[in-house]
């Protein structure tokens, strides 16, 4: 082989090696997931809210039927 052909082959190999090195994944793990959002304050009192809504609906229904 001529020296000029060796230079071309060496240049092509360096370019290909750079592509292969760039395609490799780094060894770091993915970042951890963010913390979950804080709970809504209504979540704690949801059963009480449902009871109050049920009582309110019954009272409104009786007042509507009395008319």
Order of alpha helices (4+ residues) and beta strands (2+ residues): alpha-alpha
